[in-house]
Amino acid sequence: MIRKTILQINPYVPGKPAEEVKRELGLTSVIKLASNENPYGPSTNAIKAMQEACQQVNVYPDASSYQLKKAIAAHYQIDEGNIFLGNGSDENIKMIAQAFLNPEEEVIVGTPSFSAYDFAGLLMDGVIKRVPLKNHHYQLQDILAQVTTKTKLIFICNPNNPTGTVVSQQQLTEFLDELPSHVIVALDEAYAEYVDMSEFPDSLEYVKQERQVIVLRTFSKIYGLAGTRIGYALSTKKITGYLERVREPFNVNLIAQAGAQVAIQDGEHIEMCHQKNREGLTYLKEQLASMGLSWVESQANFMLIDVKKHSKQVFEELMQLGIIIRPGYIWGLENYIRVTVGKPQENTAFIEALKKVL
Ligand SMILES: *Cc1c(COP(=O)(O)O)cnc(C)c1O
């Protein structure tokens, strides 16, 4: 009855809501540092715009997201035709597979990385090739070695989730130069706005050079709009045109459009969030060093920490203390945990709890 490929896909298992954990454990507060959300939320201007938009939810959203595309185009100084919008990057990843992947064609991903790539590939009856990271970094040479005539898509998550590591512009350009023309590279840059590294690729240049790349950006992370579900892809007009063929007309809801359009114009808020994140990373590193722990250097709003103990146990014990993080064993990183950078008092509470647990 069921399609064979669907049996290879497991339903997403969400963590328990923080409120439920709080009630069950009889805690006074629960701090969730598990999903890399922005603890400062969206721009207050965006909140106002969304509140106003609530008055209009009896009408369908603008199927072309005209105003939002205009705002994104102005932000990057590109044409609206180079922009493609989805119900989060999650949907964009799925639509990339729907538009380009024939059954049996190969999708190459790094591992560990974001699971949505595997999902999208499997859904379209693709073959997933997983290329291990080394020392928590992508190995682009190893990926190149896996490319065949059947390869259609390569997903590079940069900075990578869950490691926080980055591929440099030089590495990426050399890699793209080597690829045959039947391959499309999706660069998932969900955390790009947090990067503090001059060698980070200017991937919009690849789009302008008409290379076969799709740059994935989202409003879920630094823009603080994860709950509204909106992400965008930047690519050549040819590729966005193909993606438009598989898009549902009203995939981006009216409130999300209103919020994102204003959020992208509030550079001050983004700079504040970026700065607070830098400070949070610095604080966490100082504390972890004083505890004798090591971590993976991160360019994102989360950190992979070697806790020298099985992460399932650490996860459960932290939960008892009201701190929710992501255990690394789910990615085969048995002794690591991934923690999102929170507000200062949340980071302090996490460190205090980690000290108790370890
Ligand atoms: C959080 C995240 C996203 C964002 O997905 P949305 O569907 O836009 O919320 C995309 N890619 C990676 C790697 C992420 O970690």
Boltz pocket constraint, residues with backbone or C-beta under 6 A from the ligand:
constraints:
  - pocket:
      binder: B
      contacts: [[A, 35], [A, 36], [A, 87], [A, 88], [A, 89], [A, 90], [A, 91], [A, 114], [A, 157], [A, 159], [A, 161], [A, 188], [A, 190], [A, 217], [A, 218], [A, 219], [A, 220], [A, 221], [A, 226], [A, 229], [A, 230], [A, 231]]
      max_distance: 6.0
